[in-house]
C-alpha cells in the first residue's frame, strides 16, 4: 500500500471514530469520509 493512500485511510478512520465512535467505524463509513 502506498504511503499517501495509507495516510488518507488513517485520517478518514480517525474522523469516523471521532464522529461516530467505535461502533460506527466500518469500511463503508471510512469510504464515505
mmCIF file as Biopython writes it, N, C-alpha, C and O atoms, coordinates in Angstrom:
data_model
#
loop_
_atom_site.group_PDB
_atom_site.id
_atom_site.type_symbol
_atom_site.label_atom_id
_atom_site.label_alt_id
_atom_site.label_comp_id
_atom_site.label_asym_id
_atom_site.label_entity_id
_atom_site.label_seq_id
_atom_site.pdbx_PDB_ins_code
_atom_site.Cartn_x
_atom_site.Cartn_y
_atom_site.Cartn_z
_atom_site.occupancy
_atom_site.B_iso_or_equiv
_atom_site.auth_seq_id
_atom_site.auth_asym_id
_atom_site.pdbx_PDB_model_num
ATOM 1   N N  . UNK A ? 1  ? 0.857   -1.166 0.000  1.0 0.0 1  A 1 
ATOM 2   C CA . UNK A ? 1  ? 0.000   0.000  0.000  1.0 0.0 1  A 1 
ATOM 3   C C  . UNK A ? 1  ? 0.903   1.230  0.000  1.0 0.0 1  A 1 
ATOM 4   O O  . UNK A ? 1  ? 1.875   1.303  0.752  1.0 0.0 1  A 1 
ATOM 5   N N  . UNK A ? 2  ? 0.568   2.189  -0.852 1.0 0.0 2  A 1 
ATOM 6   C CA . UNK A ? 2  ? 1.432   3.363  -0.894 1.0 0.0 2  A 1 
ATOM 7   C C  . UNK A ? 2  ? 1.167   4.272  0.308  1.0 0.0 2  A 1 
ATOM 8   O O  . UNK A ? 2  ? 0.057   4.299  0.838  1.0 0.0 2  A 1 
ATOM 9   N N  . UNK A ? 3  ? 2.179   5.007  0.730  1.0 0.0 3  A 1 
ATOM 10  C CA . UNK A ? 3  ? 2.074   5.811  1.953  1.0 0.0 3  A 1 
ATOM 11  C C  . UNK A ? 3  ? 0.973   6.871  1.893  1.0 0.0 3  A 1 
ATOM 12  O O  . UNK A ? 3  ? 0.320   7.130  2.904  1.0 0.0 3  A 1 
ATOM 13  N N  . UNK A ? 4  ? 0.758   7.478  0.746  1.0 0.0 4  A 1 
ATOM 14  C CA . UNK A ? 4  ? -0.278  8.519  0.632  1.0 0.0 4  A 1 
ATOM 15  C C  . UNK A ? 4  ? -1.668  7.930  0.862  1.0 0.0 4  A 1 
ATOM 16  O O  . UNK A ? 4  ? -2.492  8.525  1.557  1.0 0.0 4  A 1 
ATOM 17  N N  . UNK A ? 5  ? -1.923  6.774  0.285  1.0 0.0 5  A 1 
ATOM 18  C CA . UNK A ? 5  ? -3.226  6.121  0.471  1.0 0.0 5  A 1 
ATOM 19  C C  . UNK A ? 5  ? -3.416  5.710  1.930  1.0 0.0 5  A 1 
ATOM 20  O O  . UNK A ? 5  ? -4.496  5.883  2.495  1.0 0.0 5  A 1 
ATOM 21  N N  . UNK A ? 6  ? -2.379  5.175  2.524  1.0 0.0 6  A 1 
ATOM 22  C CA . UNK A ? 6  ? -2.436  4.776  3.926  1.0 0.0 6  A 1 
ATOM 23  C C  . UNK A ? 6  ? -2.750  5.974  4.823  1.0 0.0 6  A 1 
ATOM 24  O O  . UNK A ? 6  ? -3.549  5.869  5.754  1.0 0.0 6  A 1 
ATOM 25  N N  . UNK A ? 7  ? -2.117  7.112  4.534  1.0 0.0 7  A 1 
ATOM 26  C CA . UNK A ? 7  ? -2.369  8.324  5.317  1.0 0.0 7  A 1 
ATOM 27  C C  . UNK A ? 7  ? -3.812  8.789  5.174  1.0 0.0 7  A 1 
ATOM 28  O O  . UNK A ? 7  ? -4.431  9.191  6.159  1.0 0.0 7  A 1 
ATOM 29  N N  . UNK A ? 8  ? -4.357  8.740  3.957  1.0 0.0 8  A 1 
ATOM 30  C CA . UNK A ? 8  ? -5.758  9.151  3.749  1.0 0.0 8  A 1 
ATOM 31  C C  . UNK A ? 8  ? -6.705  8.226  4.482  1.0 0.0 8  A 1 
ATOM 32  O O  . UNK A ? 8  ? -7.677  8.686  5.082  1.0 0.0 8  A 1 
ATOM 33  N N  . UNK A ? 9  ? -6.441  6.925  4.445  1.0 0.0 9  A 1 
ATOM 34  C CA . UNK A ? 9  ? -7.294  5.970  5.155  1.0 0.0 9  A 1 
ATOM 35  C C  . UNK A ? 9  ? -7.225  6.186  6.663  1.0 0.0 9  A 1 
ATOM 36  O O  . UNK A ? 9  ? -8.246  6.145  7.350  1.0 0.0 9  A 1 
ATOM 37  N N  . UNK A ? 10 ? -6.026  6.415  7.171  1.0 0.0 10 A 1 
ATOM 38  C CA . UNK A ? 10 ? -5.871  6.669  8.603  1.0 0.0 10 A 1 
ATOM 39  C C  . UNK A ? 10 ? -6.634  7.913  9.031  1.0 0.0 10 A 1 
ATOM 40  O O  . UNK A ? 10 ? -7.343  7.897  10.038 1.0 0.0 10 A 1 
ATOM 41  N N  . UNK A ? 11 ? -6.490  8.984  8.269  1.0 0.0 11 A 1 
ATOM 42  C CA . UNK A ? 11 ? -7.171  10.232 8.617  1.0 0.0 11 A 1 
ATOM 43  C C  . UNK A ? 11 ? -8.685  10.073 8.560  1.0 0.0 11 A 1 
ATOM 44  O O  . UNK A ? 11 ? -9.395  10.610 9.411  1.0 0.0 11 A 1 
ATOM 45  N N  . UNK A ? 12 ? -9.185  9.342  7.570  1.0 0.0 12 A 1 
ATOM 46  C CA . UNK A ? 12 ? -10.624 9.108  7.465  1.0 0.0 12 A 1 
ATOM 47  C C  . UNK A ? 12 ? -11.113 8.261  8.632  1.0 0.0 12 A 1 
ATOM 48  O O  . UNK A ? 12 ? -12.180 8.527  9.185  1.0 0.0 12 A 1 
ATOM 49  N N  . UNK A ? 13 ? -10.349 7.249  9.010  1.0 0.0 13 A 1 
ATOM 50  C CA . UNK A ? 13 ? -10.744 6.393  10.131 1.0 0.0 13 A 1 
ATOM 51  C C  . UNK A ? 13 ? -10.789 7.185  11.434 1.0 0.0 13 A 1 
ATOM 52  O O  . UNK A ? 13 ? -11.691 6.985  12.246 1.0 0.0 13 A 1 
ATOM 53  N N  . UNK A ? 14 ? -9.840  8.070  11.639 1.0 0.0 14 A 1 
ATOM 54  C CA . UNK A ? 14 ? -9.835  8.901  12.846 1.0 0.0 14 A 1 
ATOM 55  C C  . UNK A ? 14 ? -11.043 9.827  12.854 1.0 0.0 14 A 1 
ATOM 56  O O  . UNK A ? 14 ? -11.662 10.026 13.900 1.0 0.0 14 A 1 
ATOM 57  N N  . UNK A ? 15 ? -11.383 10.391 11.711 1.0 0.0 15 A 1 
ATOM 58  C CA . UNK A ? 15 ? -12.546 11.278 11.630 1.0 0.0 15 A 1 
ATOM 59  C C  . UNK A ? 15 ? -13.830 10.521 11.947 1.0 0.0 15 A 1 
ATOM 60  O O  . UNK A ? 15 ? -14.696 11.035 12.656 1.0 0.0 15 A 1 
ATOM 61  N N  . UNK A ? 16 ? -13.957 9.301  11.425 1.0 0.0 16 A 1 
ATOM 62  C CA . UNK A ? 16 ? -15.149 8.492  11.702 1.0 0.0 16 A 1 
ATOM 63  C C  . UNK A ? 16 ? -15.206 8.136  13.187 1.0 0.0 16 A 1 
ATOM 64  O O  . UNK A ? 16 ? -16.270 8.225  13.798 1.0 0.0 16 A 1 
ATOM 65  N N  . UNK A ? 17 ? -14.092 7.742  13.767 1.0 0.0 17 A 1 
ATOM 66  C CA . UNK A ? 17 ? -14.062 7.429  15.198 1.0 0.0 17 A 1 
ATOM 67  C C  . UNK A ? 17 ? -14.488 8.629  16.039 1.0 0.0 17 A 1 
ATOM 68  O O  . UNK A ? 17 ? -15.248 8.484  16.996 1.0 0.0 17 A 1 
ATOM 69  N N  . UNK A ? 18 ? -14.005 9.792  15.684 1.0 0.0 18 A 1 
ATOM 70  C CA . UNK A ? 18 ? -14.342 10.996 16.444 1.0 0.0 18 A 1 
ATOM 71  C C  . UNK A ? 18 ? -15.824 11.322 16.331 1.0 0.0 18 A 1 
ATOM 72  O O  . UNK A ? 18 ? -16.443 11.758 17.302 1.0 0.0 18 A 1 
ATOM 73  N N  . UNK A ? 19 ? -16.393 11.114 15.153 1.0 0.0 19 A 1 
ATOM 74  C CA . UNK A ? 19 ? -17.787 11.493 14.923 1.0 0.0 19 A 1 
ATOM 75  C C  . UNK A ? 19 ? -18.776 10.435 15.392 1.0 0.0 19 A 1 
ATOM 76  O O  . UNK A ? 19 ? -19.840 10.769 15.914 1.0 0.0 19 A 1 
ATOM 77  N N  . UNK A ? 20 ? -18.434 9.157  15.211 1.0 0.0 20 A 1 
ATOM 78  C CA . UNK A ? 20 ? -19.415 8.093  15.417 1.0 0.0 20 A 1 
ATOM 79  C C  . UNK A ? 20 ? -19.016 7.054  16.455 1.0 0.0 20 A 1 
ATOM 80  O O  . UNK A ? 20 ? -19.825 6.196  16.808 1.0 0.0 20 A 1 
ATOM 81  N N  . UNK A ? 21 ? -17.794 7.116  16.945 1.0 0.0 21 A 1 
ATOM 82  C CA . UNK A ? 21 ? -17.343 6.137  17.921 1.0 0.0 21 A 1 
ATOM 83  C C  . UNK A ? 21 ? -16.957 4.822  17.265 1.0 0.0 21 A 1 
ATOM 84  O O  . UNK A ? 21 ? -17.026 4.670  16.045 1.0 0.0 21 A 1 
ATOM 85  N N  . UNK A ? 22 ? -16.552 3.881  18.095 1.0 0.0 22 A 1 
ATOM 86  C CA . UNK A ? 22 ? -16.066 2.593  17.605 1.0 0.0 22 A 1 
ATOM 87  C C  . UNK A ? 22 ? -17.090 1.790  16.835 1.0 0.0 22 A 1 
ATOM 88  O O  . UNK A ? 22 ? -16.742 1.083  15.890 1.0 0.0 22 A 1 
ATOM 89  N N  . UNK A ? 23 ? -18.351 1.890  17.229 1.0 0.0 23 A 1 
ATOM 90  C CA . UNK A ? 23 ? -19.389 1.129  16.528 1.0 0.0 23 A 1 
ATOM 91  C C  . UNK A ? 23 ? -19.619 1.647  15.113 1.0 0.0 23 A 1 
ATOM 92  O O  . UNK A ? 23 ? -20.081 0.905  14.246 1.0 0.0 23 A 1 
ATOM 93  N N  . UNK A ? 24 ? -19.301 2.907  14.879 1.0 0.0 24 A 1 
ATOM 94  C CA . UNK A ? 24 ? -19.510 3.496  13.560 1.0 0.0 24 A 1 
ATOM 95  C C  . UNK A ? 24 ? -18.356 3.285  12.607 1.0 0.0 24 A 1 
ATOM 96  O O  . UNK A ? 24 ? -18.444 3.641  11.432 1.0 0.0 24 A 1 
ATOM 97  N N  . UNK A ? 25 ? -17.268 2.707  13.104 1.0 0.0 25 A 1 
ATOM 98  C CA . UNK A ? 25 ? -16.079 2.525  12.273 1.0 0.0 25 A 1 
ATOM 99  C C  . UNK A ? 25 ? -16.237 1.279  11.408 1.0 0.0 25 A 1 
ATOM 100 O O  . UNK A ? 25 ? -15.967 0.163  11.850 1.0 0.0 25 A 1 
ATOM 101 N N  . UNK A ? 26 ? -16.672 1.486  10.185 1.0 0.0 26 A 1 
ATOM 102 C CA . UNK A ? 26 ? -16.821 0.401  9.215  1.0 0.0 26 A 1 
ATOM 103 C C  . UNK A ? 26 ? -16.086 0.795  7.939  1.0 0.0 26 A 1 
ATOM 104 O O  . UNK A ? 26 ? -15.719 1.955  7.756  1.0 0.0 26 A 1 
ATOM 105 N N  . UNK A ? 27 ? -15.877 -0.176 7.066  1.0 0.0 27 A 1 
ATOM 106 C CA . UNK A ? 27 ? -15.240 0.130  5.782  1.0 0.0 27 A 1 
ATOM 107 C C  . UNK A ? 27 ? -16.065 1.149  5.011  1.0 0.0 27 A 1 
ATOM 108 O O  . UNK A ? 27 ? -15.515 2.069  4.406  1.0 0.0 27 A 1 
ATOM 109 N N  . UNK A ? 28 ? -17.367 0.987  5.030  1.0 0.0 28 A 1 
ATOM 110 C CA . UNK A ? 28 ? -18.234 1.912  4.289  1.0 0.0 28 A 1 
ATOM 111 C C  . UNK A ? 28 ? -18.167 3.315  4.856  1.0 0.0 28 A 1 
ATOM 112 O O  . UNK A ? 28 ? -18.147 4.288  4.102  1.0 0.0 28 A 1 
ATOM 113 N N  . UNK A ? 29 ? -18.132 3.435  6.176  1.0 0.0 29 A 1 
ATOM 114 C CA . UNK A ? 29 ? -18.045 4.762  6.794  1.0 0.0 29 A 1 
ATOM 115 C C  . UNK A ? 29 ? -16.730 5.442  6.428  1.0 0.0 29 A 1 
ATOM 116 O O  . UNK A ? 29 ? -16.703 6.644  6.164  1.0 0.0 29 A 1 
ATOM 117 N N  . UNK A ? 30 ? -15.654 4.684  6.413  1.0 0.0 30 A 1 
ATOM 118 C CA . UNK A ? 30 ? -14.354 5.253  6.045  1.0 0.0 30 A 1 
ATOM 119 C C  . UNK A ? 30 ? -14.363 5.645  4.575  1.0 0.0 30 A 1 
ATOM 120 O O  . UNK A ? 30 ? -13.799 6.680  4.218  1.0 0.0 30 A 1 
ATOM 121 N N  . UNK A ? 31 ? -14.983 4.851  3.716  1.0 0.0 31 A 1 
ATOM 122 C CA . UNK A ? 31 ? -15.077 5.200  2.299  1.0 0.0 31 A 1 
ATOM 123 C C  . UNK A ? 31 ? -15.838 6.505  2.098  1.0 0.0 31 A 1 
ATOM 124 O O  . UNK A ? 31 ? -15.482 7.310  1.237  1.0 0.0 31 A 1 
ATOM 125 N N  . UNK A ? 32 ? -16.891 6.714  2.900  1.0 0.0 32 A 1 
ATOM 126 C CA . UNK A ? 32 ? -17.681 7.944  2.780  1.0 0.0 32 A 1 
ATOM 127 C C  . UNK A ? 32 ? -16.925 9.163  3.283  1.0 0.0 32 A 1 
ATOM 128 O O  . UNK A ? 32 ? -17.154 10.276 2.809  1.0 0.0 32 A 1 
ATOM 129 N N  . UNK A ? 33 ? -16.029 8.962  4.235  1.0 0.0 33 A 1 
ATOM 130 C CA . UNK A ? 33 ? -15.341 10.103 4.890  1.0 0.0 33 A 1 
ATOM 131 C C  . UNK A ? 33 ? -14.308 10.755 3.999  1.0 0.0 33 A 1 
ATOM 132 O O  . UNK A ? 33 ? -13.658 11.716 4.410  1.0 0.0 33 A 1 
#
